Amino acid sequence: MQIVHTIPELREALAPYKRPAFVPTMGNLHDGHIALVKQAKPLGDVSVSSIFVNRLQFAPHEDFDSYPRTLDADAERLEAAGCNVLFAPLEKHLYPEPQTYKVHPATDLSDILEGHFRPGFFIGVSTVVLKLFSCVFAGMPTGVAAFGKKDYQQVMVVRRMVQQFALPIEILAGETQRAEDGLALSSRNGYLSAAERAEAVELSKAIRALGEAARASDTPDLPALEAQAMQALARRGWKPDYLTVRRRADLLAPQGPLAGEPLVVLGAAKLGSTRLIDNLEI
């Protein structure tokens, strides 16, 4: 595996190829990232990953400075998974000057759920993803980029961006990888204490229970069910931001009977100082 740190080095490494299979990450890799690399690799002629902790998507009070940087261990895992090129730029390489041009996704999708509780988050995500796409896919006739479904709303934001900018990139959504007890794998799980780790699976259980309650009737009282789910989680010591049932098509609240409507249950809650997210398609 070749490791490059600058955009010219990356483009030189990719010059012989025509269809990169790209997995952008912030590092501190887990099995979910590796599954994406393995899933995307056969769809391209070169496997590319990036590791970059993107300041633009962190609010001032969030964990940018403390976010784990584990480049050496990550590189070993990527090489073992068959990655051919790792792009690991320094901030000065990807943002050589202040990034004053930014991508502002449509507010109907980006200002709800995660965007409501993390204002500006999807501006930062969209901007860095578009910039990484321009680094990896410049001059390429086509390509594929893989993202995990755990970040459900993020996948939708990126898909819409690719569609609206007519980028020749296929977006692959990989299924959420879970621990044996059902906890969605996340780089932030490493922040949890032993007791918090044992409790953390309750978020996925609450999401599953809410989904089952929503499916129990064709016309459920979703606001009441969602409020009950949040109260139950709060009684366990969590600080929930949302537990909600939404339409997969646009993440808006479903209207009318639910029969035949593709839905997704999404949740975000803080356990101690660690904020976790998860979802379940129903």
Short mmCIF file of the C-alpha atoms (twelve columns), coordinates in Angstrom:
data_MODEL
# 
_entry.id   MODEL 
# 
loop_
_atom_site.group_PDB 
_atom_site.id 
_atom_site.type_symbol 
_atom_site.label_atom_id 
_atom_site.label_alt_id 
_atom_site.label_comp_id 
_atom_site.label_asym_id 
_atom_site.label_seq_id 
_atom_site.Cartn_x 
_atom_site.Cartn_y 
_atom_site.Cartn_z 
_atom_site.pdbx_PDB_model_num 
ATOM 1   C CA . MET A 1   0.000   0.000  0.000   1 
ATOM 2   C CA . GLN A 2   1.257   3.426  -0.930  1 
ATOM 3   C CA . ILE A 3   0.823   6.227  1.626   1 
ATOM 4   C CA . VAL A 4   0.674   9.768  0.256   1 
ATOM 5   C CA . HIS A 5   0.228   13.069 2.054   1 
ATOM 6   C CA . THR A 6   -0.257  15.741 -0.597  1 
ATOM 7   C CA . ILE A 7   -2.766  16.199 -3.409  1 
ATOM 8   C CA . PRO A 8   -0.116  16.066 -6.183  1 
ATOM 9   C CA . GLU A 9   1.245   12.814 -4.718  1 
ATOM 10  C CA . LEU A 10  -2.252  11.360 -4.615  1 
ATOM 11  C CA . ARG A 11  -3.011  12.287 -8.215  1 
ATOM 12  C CA . GLU A 12  0.294   10.853 -9.381  1 
ATOM 13  C CA . ALA A 13  -0.437  7.583  -7.562  1 
ATOM 14  C CA . LEU A 14  -3.897  7.360  -9.154  1 
ATOM 15  C CA . ALA A 15  -2.874  8.431  -12.666 1 
ATOM 16  C CA . PRO A 16  -2.768  4.858  -14.080 1 
ATOM 17  C CA . TYR A 17  -6.348  4.111  -12.992 1 
ATOM 18  C CA . LYS A 18  -9.838  4.930  -14.263 1 
ATOM 19  C CA . ARG A 19  -12.279 3.930  -11.486 1 
ATOM 20  C CA . PRO A 20  -11.180 4.441  -7.870  1 
ATOM 21  C CA . ALA A 21  -13.109 2.760  -5.062  1 
ATOM 22  C CA . PHE A 22  -12.838 5.334  -2.289  1 
ATOM 23  C CA . VAL A 23  -13.560 5.138  1.446   1 
ATOM 24  C CA . PRO A 24  -13.118 8.468  3.262   1 
ATOM 25  C CA . THR A 25  -12.556 8.210  7.030   1 
ATOM 26  C CA . MET A 26  -11.375 10.238 10.010  1 
ATOM 27  C CA . GLY A 27  -9.173  7.367  11.173  1 
ATOM 28  C CA . ASN A 28  -9.289  5.437  14.453  1 
ATOM 29  C CA . LEU A 29  -10.619 2.644  12.274  1 
ATOM 30  C CA . HIS A 30  -12.901 -0.187 13.366  1 
ATOM 31  C CA . ASP A 31  -14.373 -3.223 11.616  1 
ATOM 32  C CA . GLY A 32  -17.093 -1.074 10.026  1 
ATOM 33  C CA . HIS A 33  -14.512 0.931  8.087   1 
ATOM 34  C CA . ILE A 34  -12.687 -2.224 7.035   1 
ATOM 35  C CA . ALA A 35  -15.956 -3.784 5.838   1 
ATOM 36  C CA . LEU A 36  -16.517 -0.725 3.619   1 
ATOM 37  C CA . VAL A 37  -13.037 -1.054 2.114   1 
ATOM 38  C CA . LYS A 38  -13.599 -4.728 1.339   1 
ATOM 39  C CA . GLN A 39  -17.083 -4.070 -0.051  1 
ATOM 40  C CA . ALA A 40  -15.973 -1.216 -2.302  1 
ATOM 41  C CA . LYS A 41  -12.692 -2.690 -3.563  1 
ATOM 42  C CA . PRO A 42  -14.185 -5.062 -6.202  1 
ATOM 43  C CA . LEU A 43  -16.188 -2.171 -7.689  1 
ATOM 44  C CA . GLY A 44  -13.123 -0.200 -8.799  1 
ATOM 45  C CA . ASP A 45  -9.701  -0.716 -10.300 1 
ATOM 46  C CA . VAL A 46  -7.831  0.772  -7.335  1 
ATOM 47  C CA . SER A 47  -8.763  0.868  -3.629  1 
ATOM 48  C CA . VAL A 48  -8.280  4.263  -1.996  1 
ATOM 49  C CA . SER A 49  -8.890  5.405  1.569   1 
ATOM 50  C CA . SER A 50  -8.331  8.716  3.274   1 
ATOM 51  C CA . ILE A 51  -7.676  9.579  6.898   1 
ATOM 52  C CA . PHE A 52  -8.346  13.189 7.815   1 
ATOM 53  C CA . VAL A 53  -9.893  14.630 10.963  1 
ATOM 54  C CA . ASN A 54  -11.951 17.431 9.481   1 
ATOM 55  C CA . ARG A 55  -12.050 20.523 11.664  1 
ATOM 56  C CA . LEU A 56  -14.938 22.012 9.666   1 
ATOM 57  C CA . GLN A 57  -17.477 19.482 10.951  1 
ATOM 58  C CA . PHE A 58  -16.666 19.959 14.653  1 
ATOM 59  C CA . ALA A 59  -18.346 22.639 16.725  1 
ATOM 60  C CA . PRO A 60  -16.079 24.588 19.116  1 
ATOM 61  C CA . HIS A 61  -17.291 22.532 22.124  1 
ATOM 62  C CA . GLU A 62  -16.846 19.159 20.390  1 
ATOM 63  C CA . ASP A 63  -13.944 16.706 20.441  1 
ATOM 64  C CA . PHE A 64  -11.740 17.794 17.521  1 
ATOM 65  C CA . ASP A 65  -8.549  18.071 19.580  1 
ATOM 66  C CA . SER A 66  -9.147  14.844 21.501  1 
ATOM 67  C CA . TYR A 67  -10.393 12.766 18.561  1 
ATOM 68  C CA . PRO A 68  -8.084  9.721  18.438  1 
ATOM 69  C CA . ARG A 69  -5.314  9.835  15.833  1 
ATOM 70  C CA . THR A 70  -4.018  6.302  15.203  1 
ATOM 71  C CA . LEU A 71  -2.420  6.534  11.755  1 
ATOM 72  C CA . ASP A 72  0.118   3.704  12.066  1 
ATOM 73  C CA . ALA A 73  -2.408  1.151  13.320  1 
ATOM 74  C CA . ASP A 74  -4.981  2.353  10.773  1 
ATOM 75  C CA . ALA A 75  -2.499  1.973  7.916   1 
ATOM 76  C CA . GLU A 76  -1.767  -1.611 8.948   1 
ATOM 77  C CA . ARG A 77  -5.465  -2.469 8.961   1 
ATOM 78  C CA . LEU A 78  -6.078  -0.835 5.603   1 
ATOM 79  C CA . GLU A 79  -3.165  -2.626 3.982   1 
ATOM 80  C CA . ALA A 80  -4.406  -5.959 5.346   1 
ATOM 81  C CA . ALA A 81  -7.840  -5.208 3.878   1 
ATOM 82  C CA . GLY A 82  -6.403  -4.698 0.402   1 
ATOM 83  C CA . CYS A 83  -6.280  -0.911 0.230   1 
ATOM 84  C CA . ASN A 84  -3.830  0.235  -2.453  1 
ATOM 85  C CA . VAL A 85  -3.486  3.945  -1.706  1 
ATOM 86  C CA . LEU A 86  -3.900  5.788  1.600   1 
ATOM 87  C CA . PHE A 87  -4.286  9.555  1.441   1 
ATOM 88  C CA . ALA A 88  -3.368  11.030 4.836   1 
ATOM 89  C CA . PRO A 89  -2.998  14.786 4.379   1 
ATOM 90  C CA . LEU A 90  -2.078  17.288 7.013   1 
ATOM 91  C CA . GLU A 91  -4.533  20.117 7.496   1 
ATOM 92  C CA . LYS A 92  -2.185  22.487 5.642   1 
ATOM 93  C CA . HIS A 93  -2.233  20.141 2.655   1 
ATOM 94  C CA . LEU A 94  -6.014  19.873 2.338   1 
ATOM 95  C CA . TYR A 95  -6.750  23.428 3.496   1 
ATOM 96  C CA . PRO A 96  -3.663  25.442 2.442   1 
ATOM 97  C CA . GLU A 97  -5.732  28.594 2.944   1 
ATOM 98  C CA . PRO A 98  -8.918  29.241 4.928   1 
ATOM 99  C CA . GLN A 99  -11.785 27.292 3.322   1 
ATOM 100 C CA . THR A 100 -14.085 30.229 2.638   1 
ATOM 101 C CA . TYR A 101 -15.915 28.446 -0.209  1 
ATOM 102 C CA . LYS A 102 -18.199 25.878 1.422   1 
ATOM 103 C CA . VAL A 103 -21.007 23.563 0.366   1 
ATOM 104 C CA . HIS A 104 -24.358 24.403 1.965   1 
ATOM 105 C CA . PRO A 105 -26.713 21.430 1.532   1 
ATOM 106 C CA . ALA A 106 -30.449 21.950 1.288   1 
ATOM 107 C CA . THR A 107 -31.828 22.873 4.690   1 
ATOM 108 C CA . ASP A 108 -34.840 20.544 4.438   1 
ATOM 109 C CA . LEU A 109 -32.428 17.639 4.876   1 
ATOM 110 C CA . SER A 110 -29.398 19.142 6.577   1 
ATOM 111 C CA . ASP A 111 -31.052 21.237 9.318   1 
ATOM 112 C CA . ILE A 112 -33.069 18.402 10.886  1 
ATOM 113 C CA . LEU A 113 -32.009 15.616 13.280  1 
ATOM 114 C CA . GLU A 114 -28.187 15.717 13.360  1 
ATOM 115 C CA . GLY A 115 -28.147 19.094 11.656  1 
ATOM 116 C CA . HIS A 116 -30.471 20.533 14.303  1 
ATOM 117 C CA . PHE A 117 -28.352 19.364 17.223  1 
ATOM 118 C CA . ARG A 118 -25.009 19.975 15.476  1 
ATOM 119 C CA . PRO A 119 -25.491 23.239 13.528  1 
ATOM 120 C CA . GLY A 120 -23.133 23.518 10.576  1 
ATOM 121 C CA . PHE A 121 -22.158 19.841 10.760  1 
ATOM 122 C CA . PHE A 122 -23.341 18.955 7.273   1 
ATOM 123 C CA . ILE A 123 -21.736 22.052 5.793   1 
ATOM 124 C CA . GLY A 124 -18.418 20.765 7.114   1 
ATOM 125 C CA . VAL A 125 -19.114 17.214 5.945   1 
ATOM 126 C CA . SER A 126 -20.250 18.250 2.465   1 
ATOM 127 C CA . THR A 127 -17.316 20.615 1.994   1 
ATOM 128 C CA . VAL A 128 -14.622 18.109 2.938   1 
ATOM 129 C CA . VAL A 129 -16.274 15.260 1.016   1 
ATOM 130 C CA . LEU A 130 -16.525 17.363 -2.142  1 
ATOM 131 C CA . LYS A 131 -12.901 18.397 -1.738  1 
ATOM 132 C CA . LEU A 132 -11.774 14.806 -1.205  1 
ATOM 133 C CA . PHE A 133 -13.820 13.765 -4.242  1 
ATOM 134 C CA . SER A 134 -12.051 16.428 -6.298  1 
ATOM 135 C CA . CYS A 135 -8.691  15.078 -5.098  1 
ATOM 136 C CA . VAL A 136 -9.449  11.401 -5.762  1 
ATOM 137 C CA . PHE A 137 -11.703 11.503 -8.819  1 
ATOM 138 C CA . ALA A 138 -10.259 14.447 -10.794 1 
ATOM 139 C CA . GLY A 139 -10.003 13.388 -14.426 1 
ATOM 140 C CA . MET A 140 -11.637 10.030 -13.746 1 
ATOM 141 C CA . PRO A 141 -14.534 8.933  -15.968 1 
ATOM 142 C CA . THR A 142 -16.254 7.272  -13.025 1 
ATOM 143 C CA . GLY A 143 -15.759 5.984  -9.489  1 
ATOM 144 C CA . VAL A 144 -17.390 4.669  -6.350  1 
ATOM 145 C CA . ALA A 145 -17.344 6.054  -2.806  1 
ATOM 146 C CA . ALA A 146 -18.491 4.075  0.237   1 
ATOM 147 C CA . PHE A 147 -20.109 5.386  3.416   1 
ATOM 148 C CA . GLY A 148 -21.598 3.526  6.376   1 
ATOM 149 C CA . LYS A 149 -25.333 3.474  7.025   1 
ATOM 150 C CA . LYS A 150 -24.768 4.188  10.716  1 
ATOM 151 C CA . ASP A 151 -24.433 7.809  9.597   1 
ATOM 152 C CA . TYR A 152 -27.754 7.518  7.761   1 
ATOM 153 C CA . GLN A 153 -28.429 11.203 7.259   1 
ATOM 154 C CA . GLN A 154 -24.854 11.800 6.118   1 
ATOM 155 C CA . VAL A 155 -25.224 9.210  3.353   1 
ATOM 156 C CA . MET A 156 -28.366 10.981 2.140   1 
ATOM 157 C CA . VAL A 157 -26.683 14.396 2.179   1 
ATOM 158 C CA . VAL A 158 -23.709 13.083 0.191   1 
ATOM 159 C CA . ARG A 159 -25.965 11.283 -2.297  1 
ATOM 160 C CA . ARG A 160 -27.937 14.466 -2.978  1 
ATOM 161 C CA . MET A 161 -24.734 16.465 -3.384  1 
ATOM 162 C CA . VAL A 162 -23.368 13.986 -5.930  1 
ATOM 163 C CA . GLN A 163 -26.661 14.063 -7.817  1 
ATOM 164 C CA . GLN A 164 -26.967 17.852 -7.873  1 
ATOM 165 C CA . PHE A 165 -23.357 18.411 -8.955  1 
ATOM 166 C CA . ALA A 166 -23.636 15.633 -11.579 1 
ATOM 167 C CA . LEU A 167 -20.542 13.903 -10.243 1 
ATOM 168 C CA . PRO A 168 -19.742 10.573 -11.970 1 
ATOM 169 C CA . ILE A 169 -19.532 8.799  -8.622  1 
ATOM 170 C CA . GLU A 170 -21.617 5.891  -7.372  1 
ATOM 171 C CA . ILE A 171 -22.397 6.137  -3.650  1 
ATOM 172 C CA . LEU A 172 -22.301 2.793  -1.868  1 
ATOM 173 C CA . ALA A 173 -24.060 2.586  1.519   1 
ATOM 174 C CA . GLY A 174 -22.583 -0.189 3.665   1 
ATOM 175 C CA . GLU A 175 -24.642 -1.874 6.357   1 
ATOM 176 C CA . THR A 176 -23.937 -0.914 9.960   1 
ATOM 177 C CA . GLN A 177 -21.437 -3.265 11.600  1 
ATOM 178 C CA . ARG A 178 -22.242 -4.240 15.188  1 
ATOM 179 C CA . ALA A 179 -20.619 -5.801 18.209  1 
ATOM 180 C CA . GLU A 180 -21.970 -9.138 19.409  1 
ATOM 181 C CA . ASP A 181 -24.388 -7.422 21.800  1 
ATOM 182 C CA . GLY A 182 -25.789 -5.210 19.016  1 
ATOM 183 C CA . LEU A 183 -23.937 -1.948 19.679  1 
ATOM 184 C CA . ALA A 184 -23.189 -0.126 16.425  1 
ATOM 185 C CA . LEU A 185 -19.430 0.119  15.893  1 
ATOM 186 C CA . SER A 186 -18.153 3.672  16.203  1 
ATOM 187 C CA . SER A 187 -14.799 5.325  16.738  1 
ATOM 188 C CA . ARG A 188 -16.351 7.153  19.677  1 
ATOM 189 C CA . ASN A 189 -17.149 3.887  21.483  1 
ATOM 190 C CA . GLY A 190 -13.565 4.063  22.709  1 
ATOM 191 C CA . TYR A 191 -14.552 6.998  24.933  1 
ATOM 192 C CA . LEU A 192 -16.916 4.794  26.973  1 
ATOM 193 C CA . SER A 193 -16.009 3.461  30.404  1 
ATOM 194 C CA . ALA A 194 -16.582 -0.240 31.079  1 
ATOM 195 C CA . ALA A 195 -19.914 0.492  32.737  1 
ATOM 196 C CA . GLU A 196 -20.958 2.844  29.931  1 
ATOM 197 C CA . ARG A 197 -19.969 0.284  27.314  1 
ATOM 198 C CA . ALA A 198 -22.267 -2.270 28.951  1 
ATOM 199 C CA . GLU A 199 -25.094 0.280  28.964  1 
ATOM 200 C CA . ALA A 200 -24.450 1.591  25.441  1 
ATOM 201 C CA . VAL A 201 -26.357 -1.225 23.733  1 
ATOM 202 C CA . GLU A 202 -29.569 0.171  25.223  1 
ATOM 203 C CA . LEU A 203 -29.673 2.777  22.445  1 
ATOM 204 C CA . SER A 204 -30.009 0.115  19.757  1 
ATOM 205 C CA . LYS A 205 -32.564 -1.702 21.916  1 
ATOM 206 C CA . ALA A 206 -34.605 1.483  22.308  1 
ATOM 207 C CA . ILE A 207 -34.531 2.067  18.552  1 
ATOM 208 C CA . ARG A 208 -35.636 -1.493 17.866  1 
ATOM 209 C CA . ALA A 209 -38.424 -1.238 20.452  1 
ATOM 210 C CA . LEU A 210 -39.664 2.018  18.933  1 
ATOM 211 C CA . GLY A 211 -39.709 0.383  15.511  1 
ATOM 212 C CA . GLU A 212 -41.723 -2.550 16.816  1 
ATOM 213 C CA . ALA A 213 -44.188 -0.200 18.506  1 
ATOM 214 C CA . ALA A 214 -44.584 1.799  15.293  1 
ATOM 215 C CA . ARG A 215 -45.276 -1.358 13.289  1 
ATOM 216 C CA . ALA A 216 -47.876 -2.616 15.769  1 
ATOM 217 C CA . SER A 217 -50.516 -0.360 14.223  1 
ATOM 218 C CA . ASP A 218 -51.159 1.029  10.768  1 
ATOM 219 C CA . THR A 219 -51.881 4.443  12.295  1 
ATOM 220 C CA . PRO A 220 -49.707 4.720  15.413  1 
ATOM 221 C CA . ASP A 221 -49.412 7.865  17.487  1 
ATOM 222 C CA . LEU A 222 -45.763 8.384  16.583  1 
ATOM 223 C CA . PRO A 223 -45.132 11.541 18.664  1 
ATOM 224 C CA . ALA A 224 -46.408 9.720  21.768  1 
ATOM 225 C CA . LEU A 225 -44.341 6.613  21.042  1 
ATOM 226 C CA . GLU A 226 -41.231 8.712  20.407  1 
ATOM 227 C CA . ALA A 227 -41.728 10.661 23.652  1 
ATOM 228 C CA . GLN A 228 -42.134 7.422  25.604  1 
ATOM 229 C CA . ALA A 229 -38.955 6.008  24.057  1 
ATOM 230 C CA . MET A 230 -36.961 9.107  24.986  1 
ATOM 231 C CA . GLN A 231 -38.333 9.099  28.529  1 
ATOM 232 C CA . ALA A 232 -37.418 5.439  28.979  1 
ATOM 233 C CA . LEU A 233 -33.856 6.105  27.839  1 
ATOM 234 C CA . ALA A 234 -33.602 9.196  30.047  1 
ATOM 235 C CA . ARG A 235 -34.643 7.142  33.064  1 
ATOM 236 C CA . ARG A 236 -31.562 4.992  32.459  1 
ATOM 237 C CA . GLY A 237 -29.319 8.049  32.733  1 
ATOM 238 C CA . TRP A 238 -29.050 8.964  29.059  1 
ATOM 239 C CA . LYS A 239 -29.533 12.440 27.605  1 
ATOM 240 C CA . PRO A 240 -31.408 11.730 24.347  1 
ATOM 241 C CA . ASP A 241 -31.473 14.270 21.531  1 
ATOM 242 C CA . TYR A 242 -34.005 12.354 19.466  1 
ATOM 243 C CA . LEU A 243 -35.611 8.966  18.951  1 
ATOM 244 C CA . THR A 244 -37.842 9.219  15.930  1 
ATOM 245 C CA . VAL A 245 -39.514 7.389  13.048  1 
ATOM 246 C CA . ARG A 246 -38.982 9.000  9.654   1 
ATOM 247 C CA . ARG A 247 -39.507 8.293  5.971   1 
ATOM 248 C CA . ARG A 248 -36.426 6.859  4.299   1 
ATOM 249 C CA . ALA A 249 -37.018 8.989  1.211   1 
ATOM 250 C CA . ASP A 250 -36.501 12.381 2.878   1 
ATOM 251 C CA . LEU A 251 -36.244 11.855 6.678   1 
ATOM 252 C CA . LEU A 252 -39.477 13.754 7.210   1 
ATOM 253 C CA . ALA A 253 -42.161 12.509 9.596   1 
ATOM 254 C CA . PRO A 254 -44.572 10.099 7.902   1 
ATOM 255 C CA . GLN A 255 -48.121 11.308 7.320   1 
ATOM 256 C CA . GLY A 256 -51.160 9.034  7.305   1 
ATOM 257 C CA . PRO A 257 -51.150 5.225  7.396   1 
ATOM 258 C CA . LEU A 258 -47.725 3.598  7.532   1 
ATOM 259 C CA . ALA A 259 -48.558 0.484  5.505   1 
ATOM 260 C CA . GLY A 260 -46.023 0.059  2.720   1 
ATOM 261 C CA . GLU A 261 -44.053 3.184  3.669   1 
ATOM 262 C CA . PRO A 262 -40.272 2.537  3.840   1 
ATOM 263 C CA . LEU A 263 -39.267 3.964  7.217   1 
ATOM 264 C CA . VAL A 264 -36.186 4.331  9.357   1 
ATOM 265 C CA . VAL A 265 -35.941 4.741  13.134  1 
ATOM 266 C CA . LEU A 266 -33.122 7.093  14.132  1 
ATOM 267 C CA . GLY A 267 -31.681 7.896  17.523  1 
ATOM 268 C CA . ALA A 268 -28.993 10.056 19.082  1 
ATOM 269 C CA . ALA A 269 -28.246 10.304 22.782  1 
ATOM 270 C CA . LYS A 270 -25.414 11.162 25.114  1 
ATOM 271 C CA . LEU A 271 -24.187 8.591  27.619  1 
ATOM 272 C CA . GLY A 272 -21.882 10.290 30.085  1 
ATOM 273 C CA . SER A 273 -19.785 12.561 27.882  1 
ATOM 274 C CA . THR A 274 -20.093 10.398 24.757  1 
ATOM 275 C CA . ARG A 275 -22.719 11.041 22.101  1 
ATOM 276 C CA . LEU A 276 -23.842 7.947  20.182  1 
ATOM 277 C CA . ILE A 277 -26.073 7.588  17.123  1 
ATOM 278 C CA . ASP A 278 -27.785 4.581  15.552  1 
ATOM 279 C CA . ASN A 279 -30.670 3.705  13.256  1 
ATOM 280 C CA . LEU A 280 -32.793 0.835  11.986  1 
ATOM 281 C CA . GLU A 281 -34.653 0.557  8.698   1 
ATOM 282 C CA . ILE A 282 -38.173 -0.846 9.081   1 
# 
